[in-house]
Amino acid sequence: MSTPKGFRLGAHICHVIRQLPVTAMILAMATLISTVFFHFSNNVINISLIFIVAIVFIARATNCYTVGILASLYGVFWVNFAYTFPYMTLDFTLSGYPITFIGMALISTLVSSMTIHEAKQNQLLQEKDHMLMEAEKETMRANLLRAISHDLRTPLTTILGTSSTLMEHGENLSCAERRKMAQNIYSDADWLLHMVENLLSITRIQDERGVAHVKKSEEPVEEVVSEAVQRFRRRFPDALVTVTVPEEFIVIPMDATLIEQVINNLLENAYYHAGSDLPIELSVTLNGPDAAFTVKDHGKGIDPQLLGTMFEGGTLKRGTGTDAHKGMGIGLSICRTIVAAHNGQISAGNHENGAEFTFILPDWRKDYGA
């Protein structure tokens, strides 16, 4: 639908009126400076240059052809009236007068055109960036929904099937069998709760526009790692974890709760999928301005075909048996989102004896005064 011509004209007039205060201020400054120059040098050429510079500033500040041309008219008439003999009189017969006016008008129009073109280009770039951001958000949302639908189905089916067996045939089962089923239900429910915590963490890193954003504060790396490991051990008392951190006191700008979530997700991934009883290794190393957190297991490693897509919300399966259904697609996707919101990087790979996940946070400092 096209905009009515009268509406466009009214909008243009309103835009011109809004630019008048800025225009008046710049012209007032140019007039004051010109008056000072006139009293000291009595050189009309210098005064004309002052108004030309003022017109350039007005064209850049207002992005409006009409305002620029009005400023050109003011400059030409005021120079003619106040600074050209006979003073305080308009004389349109002066030599070169039409050329001066046309030159000022052309300068104003040219600068306004360039400014408006630049503003439109910037607007197009912003719209393009916004569209790319929206597309990325939609991709992430689709990947998360796909992973959720896959990861929820199996544990919920297991819980429903096991509870149905207990209700219908519980009297025919031994105490040990009933206890084993109850443990399985508890384990699956606990895993689902942990997945919900992962999903809720997304709300901490997105503002009202859906843009990734975190509130960072200086956090001691040793305390963050210790809290994450203790939380992991409460959920998995039989898990073995070795921790290595630098001896010096180091603080890192971060959201401690979210980084603990990342560490827990990576430890849980190693626990479920490594297929090994050897300890999981968690280490923090410093490389220039960066702090690298590494979780390493000694198990089966990662299928090379999964390395390129495992952080995109797909389902990662490295283990077998009862825990094989607990894919880490959601957890790893959220890890990437959290680390990216901290301006960091996360990667996965294989070493000689298993899998290795590393995420890097920038800008570590040895003390608060650094």
N, C-alpha and C positions, 0 to 999 in steps of 0.2 A: 504494500500500500504506500503510495507516494504522499509526502507531507504537503499540505496546502501551501500555496505561495504566500498568502498573507501571514500564516503562522511562521514560515521561515523568515520573512521580513521582520516580524515582531521580535523573533529571537535574536536576529542580527542587531536590531536597535538596542535591545537589552544588553547584548554583549558589548556594544560600543559604549553604552552608558557606564557599564561596570569598569571599563578601562580608562574612563576619563580622570579619576583621581591620580592614577599612576602617571598618565600623560601630563596632567597639569603640574605635578610635582617635578617631573624631569624638565619640562619647559620652563618652569620657574627658576630652577637651578641654572639652566642654560642662559636665561635672561639675566640673572644676577651676575654670572661670570662674564657675560658679554658686556654688561654695563661697566664692570671693573676694567676689562680690557680696553673698552672704548675711551675711558677717561685717561688711561695711561699711554695708549699707543695710537688711538684714533685710526686703527687699521680695519677697514670693513671686511677684508679678505679673511683675517683671523676670526672675526666674529661669525662670518658665514660658515667657516669650518666648525666652529663650536656648535652651531645649530645642526649642521649635518651629522656630527657625532651624536647629538641629542636625538635626532630622528632615527639613527641606527639603534640606539638603546630602546627607544619607544617601540620600534618595529619588533625587536627581539622580545621585549617584555609583554607586549599585548597580543601578538599573533593576529593582527587585524589590519587589513588593507585600509579601511576607512579611517581609522585613527591615525595611521601613518601619513595619509594624504592630508588630513586636517592639520597635523603637526607641521607638515611641509608648508601649507598655506600660512600658518601662523609665523613660521620662521621667515618666509619670504617677505610677508607684509610688515613684520616687526622690524626686520633689518632695514627695509625701505623707509619705514616711518620714523624710527628712532635713531638710526646710526648713519643715514645717508643725507647729505645736504640737498635741498633745504630740510633741516630737522623738523620733526613733528608734523611732517606733511607727506602724504602719499604722492609719489611721482612715478607714473607708469611709462614715462618716456625715457627713462634711464637706459643707457646702452647695456645690452646683455641681460636685461631684466627677464624676458621670457625664458631664455636659456637657463638662468639660475633657478627659476621655479620648476621648469621641466626636469632639470638635473636632480633637484631635491626630491621631487615626486617619484622619479625613476629609482633613486636610491632607496626610498622608503618602500616602494612596491617590491623591489628585488629582495631586500632583506626580509620583508614580511613573507614573501613567497618561500624563501629558503627556510625560514623559521617554521612556517606552517607545514611545509613538506617534511621537515625533520620531526615535528611533533606527530604527524600522521604515521611516519615510519616507526617511531617509538611506540605508538599505540598499537600498530600492527604486530610489532615484536612482542609486546606485552600480551596481546591476545593469543599469539601463537604459543608463547610460553605457558599461558593459562590452559590452552587446549592440550598441550603435551602433558602438563601436570594432571589434568582431569583424566586423560587417557591412561596415565600411569596409575592413578588412583583406582580406576575401573579395573585395570589388569590385576592390581594387587587384591582388590575386593573379590574378583572372580576366582583368583588362585586360592584365596583364603576360604571362600565358600566351597570350592571343590575339595580342598583338603579337609575342611570340617565335615562335609557330608560323608567322606570316606572314613575319616578317623572316628567319627561318632558311631557309625553303623555297627562295627564289630563289637566294641565293648558294651554297647547298649543291648545288642542281641545276646551277648553272653550273659549279661545281668538278668535279662528277661528269661532266658532259657534256664539258668541255674536257679533263680527264685521260683520259677514254675515247677521245676523238679522237686525242690524242697517242699513246696506247698502240696503237691499231689502225691509224692512218694516219700516224704520225709520220714514217716513211721517205719518204712522198710529199709532205711539207710542206717548204717552204724554211726556212732557218735563221731568217729574220726572222719567219715565221709561227709557228714553234715558240716563239721568244722572246716574241712578243706573247701567245701563249696562257699561257706561264709567268707573265708579268706579270699577266695577268688572274686566274690562280689565286692568286698572291701577294696581290694587292689584295683579293680576296674573303676570303681566309684572315685577312689583317690586320684587315679590318673585323669579322669574326666574333670575333677575339680581343679587339678593343676592346669589342664588345658583351658578351662574357663579363666583362670588367673592370667594365662598368657593373652587371651583375647581382651581381657579388661585392661591389660597394660597398654593396649593401643590407645585407649582414651587419654593416657598420660602424655602421649607424644603427638597429639593432633589438636590444633586449635579449632575455633569455630568454622574456619574455612577448609579444614582437613589437611592443613599444611603441617609437616613434621616439625615439632618444636619441643624442646625440653628446657626445664629450668635447672641450670647447672650450679653447683657449689663445690668448693674445694673439699675433696674427700680423701682421707688416707687410704691408699691402695691396700695396705695390709689388713685394715679393718673391714673393708668391703669384701675382700677375698675370704677372710675368716668368717664373716657372717653368712656368705653364700655357701661355704662348705658346711658350716654347722646346720644350716637349713636343709641342705642336701642329705646330710647324714641322719637327720631326724626322720626323713622319708625313707631312707634306705640304710638301716643300721648295719647291714652286712657288707656294704660297699667299702672298698679300700681306696683311699685317695691320698696321694702325696702332694704336698704344696711347697713350692719354691718361690720366694719373693726376694727382691733386692734387700740388702742389709740397711741401706740408707733410708731415712724417712722420706717418703714421696707422697705428694698430694696430686690429684688429677681432677680437673673440672669435669663433673659428671652429675647425672641423676643416679644416686647410689642404688635406689630401689630397682631401677631399670637395668643397671649393669649387673646387679645380683641376679636378676631374672635371666639375663643372657648366660651368665656363668652356670646357673642351675640347669638351663636348657641343654647346654653343651655337656655337662656332667651326666645328666639323665640320658642323653643320646648315647654317650659312651657306655653307660651302665646297661642299657637295654640291648644295644646292637653290637657291642664288641665281641660277645661270645667268648670271653676270657675271664679267668679268675685273678689275673694279675692286676696290680693297683692302677688306677687312673692317675695320670700325672697332670697337675695343674701348675703352671709356672707363669711368672710375670718377668719380662726382661725389658731393658731400656735400650733404645736404638736412637741416639740423638735426641730430638724433641718428642719422639713417639714412645708410648708404652704399649707393649705387645702382651696380650693374654693368650696363652696356649693351653688347650686341653688335648691330651694325647692318650690314646689307649693302645693296648697290645693285643689286638684281636684280628678280625678277618679283613679289616680295611674296608674301603668304599669301592663299589663298582665304578670304574672310570666313566661309564656312560652316564652316571648320576651326577658327576662332579659339576657339570655346567648348569644344572637346573635345580639342584637340591635346595637352594635358597629362594626359589620362586613359588613355594607353596605346594609343591608336589609331595608325594609320600615316599619317605626313605625307609627301606627295609634292608637291614643287614643281618638281622638275627633270625633265629628259627625257634620253634617251640611256642610256648604260651605267650611270650612277650613279643612275638614277631609282628603282631597286628598293630603294635604301638608305634606307628610311623611318626617321624619328627617333622613332617612337612610344615605344620603350623608353627611349631616351636622355632625351626630354623628360619622361616620367613620373618617371624617377629624379631628374631635375633638381628637379622639384616636391617630391619626397619629401625630398631633401637640404635644400633651402631651408626647407621647412616645419619640419624637425627643428632648424633654426637660428632658429626663430621669425620667419622672414622671409616674403617674398612674391615671386612670379614672375608675369610677364605677357608677353603677346606682342601685337604689333600691326603695322600698316603705316604707313610714313611716305611722303613724296612719291615716293621713288625705290627703295623696297624694303621689306624686313622689319626688325623691331626687336624684340629680346628684352631684357627688363630684370628683374633680380632684386635685391631689397633686403634687406640685412642690418642689423638694428638695433644700437644701442649702440656706435657707433664712438668711439674716444678718441684724442686727439692724442699722448699719451704714456702710459707705464705708471703714472704717478702720478695720472692724471685720475680 
